[in-house]
Amino acid sequence: MHILIIAIGSAGDVHPFLGLGRTFARQGHRVSFCTSPAFAPIVERSGLRLLPLGTAEEYQAAMNDPALWNPKTSFKVLWKIMAGFIRPLFDILETEVDNETIMVGSLWAFGARLMQEKYGVPYVSVQVSPSTFISARLPPVHKRFSVPASWPYSVRAALFWAIERGILDRVCGPDLNRERATLGLPPVKHILGQWLHSPQGVLGLFPRWFAPPQIDWPRQVSLTGFPLFDESEFHEMDAELEDFLAGGPAPVVFTPGSTMVDSMTFFKTAADTLNGLGKRGIFLAKQGEPMPPLPSSIVVRSYVPLSKLLPRAKILVHHGGIGTVSQAFAAGIPQLAVPFAHDQFDNAARMERLGCGLRLDAPISGPSLRTALLRLLEEESFQKNSTATRLRVDSGEVSCLKALSVIEAVGVSHLHVAGPSSGPQLVHAG
């Protein structure tokens, strides 16, 4: 089977699919990986064939755009970026699929969904975090607008219908339906709530205990658990960091991920707070990120695999990305989430409901950070709940194998192999 993976987004969006791809290849499947060339080194280290989408420069420009991380502007800015990938992705897929191909795509892999409709190529759509299932039963949490679960269901359902048709479809519909028209496909609506989910199979890369399925989720969804891929096989901790970890109490780790933040203010607040509490810290920051003067009790690294670092840490302070949340669960340590945009607010809310940490809205201040850290350090329930949650986390390999079983089942049902041939025109619609 040729599994063609499409992973569009930031590192937090791409890493889970790398975990999937490595497992699929180890199980004997032919795997192609379509993503930004910015991820070419890690794709190649993972032993996967890269299909470049866009340029590394376009990716860096997008990630460094403050408007992408501002909740007031993030969705429209994000859609403008993603709309530009619809036809280029479709064109790549047209040249790459054959009678053995099944596509596996992330949230914004709209070109794959079009290939499925146009040519009948089997497709499994994937949601990395639960917030992208638009559910009135258990509404996702967002910064600017959250629907209280206490409202009557009929009211919540009507409101989400209005949001989809009046806001989301108005943003996404013109670009998507323009491309559909060029392919001879009719226009669609309810794009993010219904259309983007493959009718053949939908994967949620998280466990049921983190996000229980709701009756208004797609009926064909399968939850597989966290892939937990973080490049740990390719990175060793340096000797200086090893000495630091061994030389004192477990530190508090701070990482804003790939989120665009005022790093100087963020890390200065963190340093001042740690100094006031008499705690040690590790700051994970982008290469070349400006830093305030730091005491010897705080060290800075551009990257350390969280699966190696967090079991030796006391608390993780982070942006709320799903990959980071899951790594803290796997390590069994309390978390303080400081979400900035997108799915981060919903991930943080779910983590908080499990009693594994707290959410603190950005930008953080010294007093609020101190209060939150003191609670996490002093209230035993956070560590107790985090330890219990760790026992519920499957290994990344187990989760990836669960995902593979779903993909193989879809392939068996929908692939029509007719001998050596290539091209989407040879795949029977079904």
WOBELSUL-V229546 format. One record per backbone hydrogen bond with DSSP energy under -0.5 kcal/mol. NH is the residue of the N-H (numbers start at 0). CO is the residue of the C=O. If there is no record, write none. Layout:
nh=NH co=CO
nh=NH co=CO
//
This chain:
nh=1 co=99
nh=2 co=0
nh=2 co=29
nh=3 co=1
nh=3 co=101
nh=4 co=2
nh=4 co=31
nh=5 co=103
nh=6 co=4
nh=6 co=33
nh=7 co=5
nh=12 co=9
nh=13 co=9
nh=14 co=10
nh=16 co=13
nh=17 co=13
nh=18 co=14
nh=19 co=15
nh=20 co=16
nh=21 co=17
nh=22 co=18
nh=23 co=19
nh=24 co=20
nh=25 co=21
nh=26 co=22
nh=27 co=24
nh=28 co=23
nh=29 co=0
nh=30 co=28
nh=31 co=2
nh=32 co=48
nh=33 co=4
nh=33 co=31
nh=34 co=32
nh=34 co=50
nh=38 co=35
nh=39 co=36
nh=42 co=38
nh=43 co=39
nh=44 co=40
nh=45 co=41
nh=46 co=43
nh=47 co=42
nh=48 co=30
nh=50 co=32
nh=51 co=49
nh=52 co=34
nh=58 co=54
nh=59 co=55
nh=60 co=56
nh=61 co=57
nh=62 co=58
nh=63 co=59
nh=64 co=61
nh=65 co=63
nh=67 co=64
nh=68 co=65
nh=69 co=66
nh=70 co=68
nh=72 co=69
nh=73 co=69
nh=76 co=72
nh=77 co=73
nh=78 co=74
nh=79 co=75
nh=80 co=76
nh=81 co=77
nh=82 co=78
nh=83 co=79
nh=83 co=80
nh=84 co=81
nh=85 co=81
nh=85 co=82
nh=88 co=84
nh=89 co=85
nh=90 co=86
nh=91 co=87
nh=92 co=88
nh=93 co=89
nh=94 co=90
nh=94 co=91
nh=95 co=91
nh=95 co=92
nh=96 co=92
nh=98 co=420
nh=100 co=97
nh=101 co=1
nh=102 co=121
nh=103 co=3
nh=104 co=123
nh=105 co=5
nh=108 co=105
nh=109 co=107
nh=111 co=108
nh=112 co=108
nh=113 co=109
nh=114 co=110
nh=115 co=111
nh=116 co=112
nh=117 co=113
nh=118 co=114
nh=119 co=114
nh=119 co=115
nh=120 co=114
nh=123 co=102
nh=124 co=122
nh=124 co=200
nh=125 co=104
nh=126 co=202
nh=127 co=125
nh=131 co=128
nh=132 co=129
nh=133 co=131
nh=134 co=132
nh=146 co=139
nh=147 co=145
nh=150 co=147
nh=154 co=151
nh=155 co=151
nh=156 co=152
nh=157 co=153
nh=158 co=154
nh=159 co=155
nh=160 co=156
nh=161 co=157
nh=162 co=158
nh=163 co=159
nh=164 co=160
nh=165 co=161
nh=166 co=162
nh=167 co=162
nh=168 co=163
nh=170 co=166
nh=171 co=167
nh=172 co=168
nh=175 co=171
nh=176 co=172
nh=177 co=173
nh=178 co=174
nh=179 co=175
nh=180 co=176
nh=181 co=177
nh=182 co=178
nh=182 co=179
nh=183 co=180
nh=184 co=179
nh=193 co=189
nh=194 co=189
nh=195 co=190
nh=196 co=193
nh=201 co=219
nh=202 co=124
nh=203 co=221
nh=204 co=126
nh=204 co=202
nh=205 co=203
nh=209 co=206
nh=210 co=206
nh=216 co=213
nh=220 co=217
nh=221 co=201
nh=223 co=203
nh=224 co=203
nh=224 co=205
nh=233 co=230
nh=234 co=230
nh=234 co=231
nh=241 co=237
nh=242 co=238
nh=243 co=239
nh=244 co=240
nh=245 co=241
nh=246 co=242
nh=246 co=243
nh=247 co=244
nh=250 co=311
nh=251 co=279
nh=252 co=250
nh=252 co=314
nh=253 co=281
nh=254 co=316
nh=255 co=283
nh=258 co=255
nh=260 co=258
nh=262 co=260
nh=265 co=261
nh=266 co=262
nh=267 co=263
nh=268 co=264
nh=269 co=265
nh=270 co=266
nh=271 co=267
nh=272 co=268
nh=273 co=269
nh=274 co=270
nh=275 co=271
nh=276 co=272
nh=277 co=273
nh=278 co=273
nh=280 co=296
nh=281 co=251
nh=282 co=298
nh=283 co=253
nh=283 co=281
nh=284 co=282
nh=284 co=300
nh=288 co=285
nh=297 co=294
nh=298 co=280
nh=300 co=282
nh=307 co=304
nh=308 co=304
nh=309 co=305
nh=311 co=308
nh=312 co=309
nh=313 co=250
nh=314 co=250
nh=315 co=333
nh=316 co=252
nh=317 co=315
nh=317 co=335
nh=318 co=254
nh=324 co=320
nh=325 co=321
nh=326 co=322
nh=327 co=323
nh=328 co=324
nh=329 co=325
nh=330 co=326
nh=331 co=327
nh=331 co=328
nh=332 co=327
nh=333 co=313
nh=334 co=355
nh=335 co=315
nh=336 co=357
nh=337 co=317
nh=343 co=340
nh=344 co=341
nh=346 co=342
nh=347 co=343
nh=348 co=344
nh=349 co=345
nh=350 co=346
nh=351 co=347
nh=352 co=348
nh=353 co=349
nh=354 co=351
nh=355 co=350
nh=357 co=334
nh=359 co=336
nh=361 co=338
nh=368 co=364
nh=369 co=365
nh=370 co=366
nh=371 co=367
nh=372 co=368
nh=373 co=369
nh=374 co=370
nh=375 co=371
nh=376 co=372
nh=377 co=373
nh=378 co=374
nh=379 co=377
nh=381 co=378
nh=382 co=378
nh=383 co=379
nh=384 co=380
nh=385 co=381
nh=386 co=382
nh=387 co=383
nh=388 co=384
nh=389 co=385
nh=390 co=386
nh=391 co=388
nh=392 co=388
nh=392 co=389
nh=393 co=391
nh=398 co=394
nh=399 co=395
nh=400 co=396
nh=401 co=397
nh=402 co=398
nh=403 co=399
nh=404 co=400
nh=405 co=401
nh=406 co=402
nh=407 co=403
nh=408 co=404
nh=409 co=405
nh=410 co=406
nh=411 co=407
nh=412 co=408
nh=413 co=409
nh=414 co=410
nh=417 co=418
nh=422 co=96
nh=423 co=93
nh=425 co=422
nh=426 co=423
nh=427 co=425
//
